[in-house]
Every structure is written in C-alpha cells, then in structure tokens.
Amino acid sequence: MSTNTNGGSRRGIGPEIRAARWAIRHPGMIAMPTMLGTGELELLSHFGPIGAGSVTGALALGVATWYRAHPDSFDSIAAPRIRAAWRRWAGPYMGVKWRDLCDATDLAKEHRRKGITLYPRVLKVQAFSPHVDLVHIHPAKGQSIQAFESRLADLTAGLRAERIALEPLARGRFVMIVQRTEPFTEVIPAPEMPQYSKEVDPARLYVGEDEFGNDWTESLVGTSSFLLVAGAVGAGKNSIPLALLRGLAPMIRDGLCKVWIIDPKQLEFAALKPITFNGHAYATVEQGGDGAACLDLLDDYIADMERTQRRIMEMGVRSVPISEEFPLNVLIVDEVASLVAYTEDSSARGINAKLARIASMGRTTHHSMVVTTVDPGKDVIEFRDLFPSRICLRVSAPTQPNMVLGEDARERGAVADEIPLGKEFIGIGYAQGEKTKNPRRVRAAYTSDRDMHELVEFVTRRGHLRSVA
Ligand SMILES: Nc1ncnc2c1ncn2[C@@H]1O[C@H](COP(=O)(O)OP(=O)(O)OP(=O)(O)O)[C@@H](O)[C@H]1O
C-alpha cells in the first residue's frame, strides 16, 4: 500500500473529488451556464431556432442599449461584474496560466510526502475599475503573505502589471491588488464647495480619488485630526490642504472653522490670508530670512488650544460639539522642516515638542493640523507617529515611502519613489488612513489659482447665504 512512515497516504485527493469541491465553492459558475443552457434549450423547443435567436438577440440588444443609453448605471452595476468574470476566467488568475505564474515565481509548494504541488488558490476576482484587479487569495498550506511579499517584483513582471500591493484579510487570506494600468489619466478638478455649513462633514472631506474610482476623503476631527503630507518639490503637496479648505468653505464663512497658515515659502498660500482667522493668522518668513513670525503663530495656536481646553474643563464636560463658540481650527504648516531653521536651538526638537503638544490635546478642542514636508528624512520620522493620517506623494528614494507611511509600506505596494516625473503624474501618491494600515494609490484634486480665488471670494462674501448648522 502506498503509505509513508507517519501512516498517511502518499496519494493526493482524486481529481473528481477536487472537481466536486470546486463546484461547491463556485455554485454560480455551475448555475449560470446551466440556466443559460436550459433556458436556450427551452426557447428552442418552444419557439424554434428563429424564436430562440430573436429572444437572445433582444437580450444582447438590451444590454448594448443599456451600455449606450445609461453609462452611469452600466459602468457601476454591469461593467465591474462583466470585467471581473472576464479577468477571472479568461485572465491570468486561473488554471494553467495561474499555475505557470506560481511556478515561475516560486509560489508553488512541493508536498514531498504526497509528491504533489500545492498552489495558492484564487477565491475571487473583483474589477471595480478597468485599471485594477482585486484578487482574493487563499495561500497554499504552510504559506504566508510574506511569501508573496518577497516575490512581489517577480509577480509584477509575470503579470505585466504596473504595481502589486497586498492587503491581509482574516484567516491568513489576503487580497492582491494588481494595478494593470495607471488609473489616473486625467487631472481631477478642484472639489466643489458646499453652499451651507450643514452640508459639510469634517470627518469626510473630499481630497481626490483612489485607485478603485472611489472618493478619497480625509478627516480633520477626532482621532484623525492630524495629517502629514510628504512629497518631492512639485509633487503636488499643496493640493491636499487646498482641497480640504474648499470642502470647509461654508464653515469658514460662517465662523465655524478658523484657518491658521504658516507659509515659510511666502508664495503658496499668500492669497488665502483674507480667509485666515481675523485675516491675520498667516505667517511667513520676513525679508532677510527672519522666521520668528512662523514660530509665534505656532505658539498662538497652542495658546488658543489651551484657552479652549480651560473653557471646556470649566464647563465640566469632556468634549463639545463644533460651534461658533468652539469652532474647528485648521493649522496648515507648509514645509515643516524649514521651521527648524528658526528655532533657538536650531534643532527639530523644539518644533517636534510643539507639534506633539497639539497632537496630544488638539482632538478634544477641535485643533487640527495639516503639515507638508519635502524631506521625509529623520525629522519626519520623529514627527510621523503624531500623525494618524499620512500621505506620500512622489519621492526620490526607495527608502522614503517607509519613512512617511511606516515600516513595510513600500513592501506592501506603496512605491511612491516609482511615480514618474511629469505633469501627468502630479498629485498622485499613496494615502494611509487610520482604519487600514494598507496604503492606497490616490490622486489629489487640483485647486488652481482661480479655484483658490473663488474660495476666498466665497468665504469673504460674509452674510451671503449664511447658515449655521
Ligand atoms: N493635484 C494636481 N493635479 C495635477 N497637477 C497639479 C496638482 N497639484 C499641483 N499640480 C501642478 O503642479 C504644480 C506644483 O504644485 P505644488 O506647488 O502643489 O507642488 P508642491 O509639491 O507643493 O511643490 P513645492 O514643494 O515646490 O511647494 C502646480 O503649479 C500645478 O501646475
């Protein structure tokens, strides 16, 4: 008999049993062709070939008309399903093609006792956009997600993909996010400004889109009140604070949101000065290189936060809702590392201590901050943990995505250093929220100078359309 020393059989499970198991796991794949086949046979027996052909043709025409007449519903309902079925059954995630890929990338495991090869199983393929496949994988026995992590470059080459990222699921399973082509082919226009404060949700402010075609939002309240944006010069960092401010526009107009801006480069945010708190919470580096005003504004922000905290304590409550009395405060610090040059001890420690103070207290007093930096070097590593939400746009070195987004971010697919230079890639990067550690590829909406002036105009037309939520 074919047994081994442990008493187990050397024979693998019979192919007919494996086929039956497969059928149980994929009931739709059995039911669908059966229904279509028997339906077609029924039609043939009742109405003959002409009748059956007409009904089938009418059905196909119906789908084609849907496709042409109502792109929105077709693209959101039918297209992802058709695409996913096509990718699953005609693409590289099945049968010989999948096994060849696993063999070529060392992801197949030999079962020495049984003399069989074990392959990771594809459970499901989703394709919400034409650019990205989500491949749900059940790894082979004894195989972990790390085995895939270490083979990502080969898998990417094997699938001729632009990039692959991995997202763990429960019970050792995971999703392989296969970006086949660049999802962002067009500049995303600046976010619409809501008319009324009650329409604004500061926990879900639109910033752009993610690689699956979903809205990409960021929060400026509660535990996600602090946002760090890193990226090389010209990567499009300013798009993020500007998109957030457009989303908050009616709240700023109605006195429910106070804006504070530290702008050491003197250029980027100068046009926004009229919408800052009292028209004065804007600091830049004076001629001659004196940056004291920037540090003073940071101190003013902390003083405002401490005053608010005292008032909340006097009321004997732990938290208060956003109101005119307790407005949301948004501090924008452009290029945080340059502030270091103006601290007395010329080190990052002073700035770091101030940011840490805001991060520890700001969430209960509604004092949030959005900080950008061009250099994700050691200063950023020091700041990083203060920021629950982080974004890494194009950077120049492969070590930098991990400095911003945290250990293993690059290994999990955040290849921000591989985003090409060129204006068609500005604003593209990786965002990491508090809920999921896994970075998503995103593109920020672009707020042009005109959109910025429109924002100022909207906010300073005080009295117009004034409405407090
Ligand atoms: N989201 C975007 N989409 C498309 N183009 C953009 C986007 N954001 C910015 N741009 C273009 O890129 C240019 C540089 O943008 P921006 O000043 O925001 O970059 P930055 O990363 O802040 O650069 P710096 O470090 O020099 O401040 C803009 O003038 C604009 O033409």
The ligand as an SDF file (V2000), in Angstrom:
LIG
                    3D

 31 33  0  0  0  0  0  0  0  0999 V2000
   -3.3570   67.5560   -7.9480 N   0  0  0  0  0  0  0  0  0  0  0  0
   -2.7420   68.0260   -9.0340 C   0  0  0  0  0  0  0  0  0  0  0  0
   -3.0400   67.5220  -10.2500 N   0  0  0  0  0  0  0  0  0  0  0  0
   -2.4240   67.9920  -11.3420 C   0  0  0  0  0  0  0  0  0  0  0  0
   -1.4980   68.9690  -11.3420 N   0  0  0  0  0  0  0  0  0  0  0  0
   -1.1680   69.5250  -10.1740 C   0  0  0  0  0  0  0  0  0  0  0  0
   -1.7770   69.0790   -8.9560 C   0  0  0  0  0  0  0  0  0  0  0  0
   -1.2650   69.7830   -7.9350 N   0  0  0  0  0  0  0  0  0  0  0  0
   -0.3800   70.6250   -8.4710 C   0  0  0  0  0  0  0  0  0  0  0  0
   -0.3100   70.4890   -9.8140 N   0  0  0  0  0  0  0  0  0  0  0  0
    0.6080   71.2190  -10.7070 C   0  0  0  0  0  0  0  0  0  0  0  0
    1.9230   71.1030  -10.1650 O   0  0  0  0  0  0  0  0  0  0  0  0
    2.4700   72.3660   -9.8130 C   0  0  0  0  0  0  0  0  0  0  0  0
    3.2080   72.2620   -8.4550 C   0  0  0  0  0  0  0  0  0  0  0  0
    2.2530   72.0020   -7.4560 O   0  0  0  0  0  0  0  0  0  0  0  0
    2.5160   72.2970   -5.9150 P   0  0  0  0  0  0  0  0  0  0  0  0
    3.0550   73.6750   -5.7510 O   0  0  0  0  0  0  0  0  0  0  0  0
    1.3020   71.9180   -5.1520 O   0  0  0  0  0  0  0  0  0  0  0  0
    3.6230   71.2530   -5.6110 O   0  0  0  0  0  0  0  0  0  0  0  0
    4.4000   71.1220   -4.2610 P   0  0  0  0  0  0  0  0  0  0  0  0
    4.6120   69.6870   -4.0310 O   0  0  0  0  0  0  0  0  0  0  0  0
    3.7210   71.8810   -3.1950 O   0  0  0  0  0  0  0  0  0  0  0  0
    5.7490   71.8030   -4.6790 O   0  0  0  0  0  0  0  0  0  0  0  0
    6.7250   72.6540   -3.7380 P   0  0  0  0  0  0  0  0  0  0  0  0
    7.4520   71.6790   -2.9070 O   0  0  0  0  0  0  0  0  0  0  0  0
    7.5430   73.3880   -4.7350 O   0  0  0  0  0  0  0  0  0  0  0  0
    5.8180   73.5680   -2.9370 O   0  0  0  0  0  0  0  0  0  0  0  0
    1.2620   73.3050   -9.8000 C   0  0  0  0  0  0  0  0  0  0  0  0
    1.6070   74.5880  -10.1630 O   0  0  0  0  0  0  0  0  0  0  0  0
    0.3220   72.6870  -10.7920 C   0  0  0  0  0  0  0  0  0  0  0  0
    0.6100   73.1170  -12.1190 O   0  0  0  0  0  0  0  0  0  0  0  0
  1  2  1  0
  2  3  1  0
  2  7  2  0
  3  4  2  0
  4  5  1  0
  5  6  2  0
  6  7  1  0
  6 10  1  0
  7  8  1  0
  8  9  2  0
  9 10  1  0
 10 11  1  0
 11 12  1  0
 11 30  1  0
 12 13  1  0
 13 14  1  0
 13 28  1  0
 14 15  1  0
 15 16  1  0
 16 17  2  0
 16 18  1  0
 16 19  1  0
 19 20  1  0
 20 21  2  0
 20 22  1  0
 20 23  1  0
 23 24  1  0
 24 25  2  0
 24 26  1  0
 24 27  1  0
 28 29  1  0
 28 30  1  0
 30 31  1  0
M  END
$$$$
